[in-house]
Amino acid sequence: MDRIWVVEPTATPDDSRWQDRRIWRHIVVRAENAGLAILTAEKFALEHGGHDGHPGNETSSPVGGPADAKLYKASEINEEQLTDYSGRQPAKEVARTGVIAAEMMA
């Protein structure tokens, strides 16, 4: 059964490792394990305004951020804690897998 994970930043907003990426306050994901939660959050971040980084003069390399262990971490939460992140009561209509809620930092 899939569990609920919150992917949150560990680096401060002024950390140079952000490299102009958008910073997500949290991305709440339902996934089987932390690794899949991070991959799902990375895909979500890329689809919702990721940064198209350029390593030197080479071709573009899209990066979202959540897959970088120095920027984000995944922590398991329970159904009751879901309201802290999504603003709604735990309910059966919440996604069975994938992103449940996300909030970008201002």
C-alpha positions, 0 to 999 in steps of 0.5 A: 500500500502506498504511503504519504510523503512530504518532500520539503527543502533542507537548504535555505532559500539563499543557498547557492545550490538552488541555481535559480530553481523554483523552491517548493515549500512542500510537495506531498506525494502518495508513493510506495517509498521515499525514492518514488516520492522524490522521483514523483516530486521531481517530475511534478516540479519539472512539469510546473516550472522547473529550471532549464539549466545549462552546464557550461556551453552544452545542451540544456539539462532540465532540473526540478530540484527535489531529486537533489538530496542537498536541497530536499528530503522526503519524510513520511506523514500520516493521513491526519497530518495531510491537513497541515499540507493540503488544507483539506480533511483526509478523504477517499478522494485524495489521489491513490498515487502521485502528487496530492498537494504542492506549494511554492515558496513566495 
